[in-house]
Amino acid sequence: MHSITKYIGGHSDVVAGAIIFNGRELYDKLYLNIKSMGTMIAPFDAWIALRGSKTLEVRVERASSNAL
């Protein structure tokens, strides 16, 4: 589970999250909830998150160097 709002977006201008599965078993257990609640964000919000992801590498490197 990732917060797109705080980390990937990077600009505090999008509200979104992501759940990533590494196996089919957990996905199958949550399938009904995923289909019932929906899994999409608005296209503009997706664009904002994509824009933020382009600076993710620089922000992670800077946070890492500051932490050291």
DSSP file (Angstrom, degrees, kcal/mol; ACC not computed):
  #  RESIDUE AA STRUCTURE BP1 BP2  ACC     N-H-->O    O-->H-N    N-H-->O    O-->H-N    TCO  KAPPA ALPHA  PHI   PSI    X-CA   Y-CA   Z-CA
    1    1 A M              0   0    0      0, 0.0     2,-0.4     0, 0.0    18,-0.2   0.000 360.0 360.0 360.0 130.4    0.0    0.0    0.0
    2    2 A H  E     -A   18   0A   0     16,-2.9    16,-2.3     5,-0.0     2,-0.9  -0.951 360.0-131.9-127.0 144.9    1.4    3.4   -1.0
    3    3 A S  E  >> -A   17   0A   0     -2,-0.4     4,-1.8    14,-0.2     5,-1.1  -0.853  19.6-179.2 -93.3 106.2    0.3    6.9   -0.4
    4    4 A I  I  4>S+     0   0    0     12,-0.9     5,-2.9    -2,-0.9     6,-0.3   0.819  80.1  64.0 -70.8 -29.8    0.4    8.7   -3.7
    5    5 A T  I  45S+     0   0    0     11,-1.6     7,-0.6     1,-0.2     5,-0.3   0.933 114.8  24.5 -58.0 -50.0   -0.7   11.8   -1.8
    6    6 A K  I  45S+     0   0    0     10,-0.2    -2,-0.2     3,-0.1    -1,-0.2   0.849 134.5  17.7 -92.0 -36.0    2.4   12.2    0.3
    7    7 A Y  I  <5S+     0   0    0     -4,-1.8    -3,-0.2     2,-0.1    -2,-0.1   0.885 125.1  35.6-110.0 -52.3    5.3   10.5   -1.4
    8    8 A I  I   <S+     0   0    0     -5,-1.1    47,-0.2     1,-0.2    -4,-0.2   0.930 120.0  47.3 -74.4 -43.9    4.8    9.8   -5.1
    9    9 A G  S   <S-     0   0    0     -5,-2.9    -1,-0.2    -6,-0.2    -4,-0.1   0.952  80.5-175.1 -61.1 -50.4    2.8   13.0   -5.9
   10   10 A G        +     0   0    0     -6,-0.3    -1,-0.1    -5,-0.3    -4,-0.1   0.333  63.8  72.3  77.1  -7.6    5.3   15.1   -4.0
   11   11 A H  S    S-     0   0    0     -6,-0.2    -1,-0.1    37,-0.1    -5,-0.1   0.362  96.0-123.3-121.4   3.7    3.4   18.4   -4.3
   12   12 A S  S    S+     0   0    0     -7,-0.6    -6,-0.1     2,-0.1    -7,-0.1   0.828  82.7 109.6  56.7  35.5    0.5   17.8   -1.9
   13   13 A D        +     0   0    0     -8,-0.2     2,-0.3     1,-0.1    -1,-0.1   0.214  63.6  58.9-124.5  14.7   -2.0   18.5   -4.7
   14   14 A V        -     0   0    0     -9,-0.3     2,-0.6    34,-0.1    -5,-0.1  -0.997  61.3-150.6-142.5 144.5   -3.5   15.0   -5.2
   15   15 A V        +     0   0    0     -2,-0.3     2,-0.3    -3,-0.1    30,-0.0  -0.945  47.0 118.0-116.6 110.4   -5.3   12.6   -3.0
   16   16 A A        -     0   0    0     -2,-0.6   -11,-1.6    25,-0.1   -12,-0.9  -0.981  35.9-162.6-162.5 164.7   -4.8    9.0   -4.0
   17   17 A G  E     -A    3   0A   0     -2,-0.3     2,-0.4   -14,-0.2   -14,-0.2  -0.941   9.8-143.4-148.4 168.6   -3.4    5.7   -2.9
   18   18 A A  E     -A    2   0A   0    -16,-2.3   -16,-2.9    -2,-0.3     2,-0.5  -1.000   3.2-158.9-141.4 139.7   -2.3    2.5   -4.5
   19   19 A I        -     0   0    0     -2,-0.4     2,-0.5   -18,-0.2    -2,-0.0  -0.985  15.8-166.0-116.0 123.2   -2.4   -1.2   -3.5
   20   20 A I        -     0   0    0     -2,-0.5     2,-0.4     2,-0.0    -2,-0.0  -0.931   4.6-153.9-113.9 130.6    0.1   -3.4   -5.2
   21   21 A F        -     0   0    0     -2,-0.5     3,-0.1     1,-0.1    -2,-0.0  -0.829  15.0-171.3-105.2 139.9   -0.2   -7.2   -5.1
   22   22 A N  S    S+     0   0    0     -2,-0.4     2,-0.3     1,-0.1    -1,-0.1   0.299  75.4  35.9-108.2   8.0    2.6   -9.6   -5.5
   23   23 A G  S  > S-     0   0    0      1,-0.1     4,-1.2     0, 0.0     3,-0.2  -0.993  72.4-126.8-157.0 153.8    0.5  -12.6   -5.7
   24   24 A R  H  > S+     0   0    0     -2,-0.3     4,-2.7     1,-0.2     5,-0.2   0.785 100.3  69.6 -71.0 -28.5   -2.8  -13.7   -7.1
   25   25 A E  H  > S+     0   0    0      1,-0.2     4,-1.6     2,-0.2    -1,-0.2   0.928 103.1  40.7 -61.0 -49.2   -4.1  -15.1   -3.8
   26   26 A L  H  > S+     0   0    0      2,-0.2     4,-1.7     1,-0.2    -1,-0.2   0.897 114.1  54.1 -67.0 -40.0   -4.5  -11.8   -2.0
   27   27 A Y  H  X S+     0   0    0     -4,-1.2     4,-0.8     1,-0.2    -2,-0.2   0.926 107.0  51.2 -58.2 -45.4   -5.9  -10.2   -5.2
   28   28 A D  H  < S+     0   0    0     -4,-2.7     3,-0.5     1,-0.2     4,-0.4   0.868 108.2  52.5 -61.6 -36.7   -8.6  -12.9   -5.4
   29   29 A K  H  < S+     0   0    0     -4,-1.6     3,-0.2     1,-0.2     4,-0.2   0.851 117.3  37.5 -67.4 -33.9   -9.6  -12.3   -1.8
   30   30 A L  H  X S+     0   0    0     -4,-1.7     4,-2.5    -3,-0.2    -1,-0.2   0.407  86.7 102.4 -97.7   1.1  -10.0   -8.6   -2.3
   31   31 A Y  H  X S+     0   0    0     -4,-0.8     4,-2.6    -3,-0.5     5,-0.2   0.885  79.7  50.5 -56.2 -46.4  -11.5   -8.7   -5.8
   32   32 A L  H  > S+     0   0    0     -4,-0.4     4,-2.3    -3,-0.2    -1,-0.2   0.911 112.7  46.9 -61.6 -43.1  -15.1   -8.1   -4.8
   33   33 A N  H  > S+     0   0    0     -4,-0.2     4,-2.6     2,-0.2     5,-0.3   0.915 111.5  51.3 -63.8 -42.1  -14.2   -5.0   -2.7
   34   34 A I  H  X S+     0   0    0     -4,-2.5     4,-1.6     1,-0.2    -2,-0.2   0.926 114.3  43.1 -61.0 -45.2  -12.0   -3.7   -5.6
   35   35 A K  H  < S+     0   0    0     -4,-2.6    -1,-0.2    -5,-0.2    -2,-0.2   0.848 115.8  48.9 -70.5 -34.0  -14.9   -4.1   -8.0
   36   36 A S  H  < S+     0   0    0     -4,-2.3    -2,-0.2    -5,-0.2    -1,-0.2   0.900 120.2  33.6 -73.2 -41.7  -17.5   -2.7   -5.6
   37   37 A M  H  < S-     0   0    0     -4,-2.6    -2,-0.2    -5,-0.2    -1,-0.2   0.688 110.4-120.5 -90.2 -19.7  -15.6    0.4   -4.5
   38   38 A G     <  -     0   0    0     -4,-1.6    -1,-0.1    -5,-0.3    -2,-0.1  -0.010   8.8-134.5  93.2 156.7  -13.8    1.2   -7.8
   39   39 A T        +     0   0    0     -4,-0.1     2,-0.3    -3,-0.1    -1,-0.1   0.311  66.6  95.1-130.0   6.2  -10.2    1.4   -8.5
   40   40 A M        -     0   0    0      6,-0.0     2,-0.3     0, 0.0     0, 0.0  -0.749  50.7-155.2-109.1 150.0   -9.8    4.5  -10.6
   41   41 A I        -     0   0    0     -2,-0.3   -25,-0.1     1,-0.1    -2,-0.1  -0.742  44.8 -79.1-107.6 166.1   -8.9    8.1   -9.9
   42   42 A A     >  -     0   0    0     -2,-0.3     4,-2.4     1,-0.1     5,-0.2  -0.294  41.1-116.1 -62.7 148.3   -9.9   11.0  -12.1
   43   43 A P  H  > S+     0   0    0      0, 0.0     4,-2.1     0, 0.0     5,-0.1   0.873 115.7  51.8 -55.6 -39.6   -7.7   11.5  -15.2
   44   44 A F  H  > S+     0   0    0      2,-0.2     4,-2.3     1,-0.2     5,-0.1   0.912 109.4  49.5 -65.5 -40.8   -6.5   14.9  -14.0
   45   45 A D  H  > S+     0   0    0      1,-0.2     4,-2.4     2,-0.2    -1,-0.2   0.885 109.6  52.3 -63.7 -37.9   -5.5   13.4  -10.6
   46   46 A A  H  X S+     0   0    0     -4,-2.4     4,-2.3     2,-0.2    -1,-0.2   0.895 109.1  50.0 -63.8 -39.1   -3.6   10.7  -12.5
   47   47 A W  H  X S+     0   0    0     -4,-2.1     4,-2.5     2,-0.2    -2,-0.2   0.906 109.8  50.4 -65.5 -41.3   -1.8   13.3  -14.5
   48   48 A I  H  X S+     0   0    0     -4,-2.3     4,-2.1     2,-0.2    -2,-0.2   0.915 111.4  48.4 -63.0 -42.6   -0.8   15.2  -11.3
   49   49 A A  H  X S+     0   0    0     -4,-2.4     4,-2.0     2,-0.2    -2,-0.2   0.902 111.1  50.7 -64.2 -40.4    0.5   11.9   -9.8
   50   50 A L  H  X S+     0   0    0     -4,-2.3     4,-1.0     2,-0.2    -2,-0.2   0.908 108.1  52.7 -63.2 -41.5    2.4   11.2  -12.9
   51   51 A R  H >< S+     0   0    0     -4,-2.5     3,-0.6     1,-0.2     4,-0.4   0.918 110.6  47.7 -59.4 -43.7    3.9   14.6  -12.9
   52   52 A G  H >< S+     0   0    0     -4,-2.1     3,-1.2     1,-0.2     4,-0.3   0.838 103.7  61.1 -67.1 -32.6    5.1   14.1   -9.3
   53   53 A S  H >< S+     0   0    0     -4,-2.0     3,-0.9     1,-0.3     4,-0.4   0.750  91.9  67.7 -67.7 -21.7    6.5   10.7  -10.1
   54   54 A K  T << S+     0   0    0     -4,-1.0    -1,-0.3    -3,-0.6     4,-0.2   0.747 106.2  40.2 -69.8 -22.3    8.9   12.3  -12.6
   55   55 A T  T <> S+     0   0    0     -3,-1.2     4,-2.2    -4,-0.4    -1,-0.2   0.342  87.3 100.4-104.1   5.2   10.7   14.1   -9.7
   56   56 A L  H <> S+     0   0    0     -3,-0.9     4,-2.7    -4,-0.3     5,-0.2   0.896  78.4  53.3 -59.4 -43.7   10.6   11.0   -7.3
   57   57 A E  H  > S+     0   0    0     -4,-0.4     4,-2.4     1,-0.2    -1,-0.2   0.926 110.9  45.9 -59.7 -45.9   14.2   10.0   -8.0
   58   58 A V  H  > S+     0   0    0      1,-0.2     4,-2.3    -4,-0.2    -1,-0.2   0.910 113.6  49.4 -63.8 -42.2   15.6   13.4   -7.1
   59   59 A R  H  X S+     0   0    0     -4,-2.2     4,-2.5     2,-0.2    -2,-0.2   0.884 111.4  48.7 -67.1 -38.0   13.4   13.7   -4.0
   60   60 A V  H  X S+     0   0    0     -4,-2.7     4,-2.5     2,-0.2    -2,-0.2   0.922 112.0  49.0 -67.1 -43.7   14.4   10.2   -2.8
   61   61 A E  H  X S+     0   0    0     -4,-2.4     4,-2.4    -5,-0.2    -2,-0.2   0.919 113.2  47.1 -61.0 -43.0   18.1   10.9   -3.3
   62   62 A R  H  X S+     0   0    0     -4,-2.3     4,-2.3     2,-0.2    -2,-0.2   0.917 112.6  48.6 -66.4 -43.3   17.8   14.2   -1.5
   63   63 A A  H  X S+     0   0    0     -4,-2.5     4,-2.0     1,-0.2    -1,-0.2   0.891 112.3  50.1 -63.5 -38.6   15.9   12.7    1.4
   64   64 A S  H  X S+     0   0    0     -4,-2.5     4,-1.7     2,-0.2    -2,-0.2   0.921 111.2  46.9 -66.2 -44.0   18.5    9.9    1.7
   65   65 A S  H  < S+     0   0    0     -4,-2.4    -2,-0.2     1,-0.2    -1,-0.2   0.877 112.5  50.7 -67.5 -35.3   21.5   12.3    1.7
   66   66 A N  H  < S+     0   0    0     -4,-2.3    -1,-0.2     1,-0.2    -2,-0.2   0.874 108.2  53.2 -66.6 -36.1   19.7   14.4    4.3
   67   67 A A  H  <        0   0    0     -4,-2.0    -2,-0.2     1,-0.3    -1,-0.2   0.841 360.0 360.0 -68.5 -32.9   19.1   11.4    6.5
   68   68 A L     <        0   0    0     -4,-1.7    -1,-0.3    -5,-0.1    -2,-0.2   0.511 360.0 360.0 -71.2 360.0   22.8   10.4    6.4
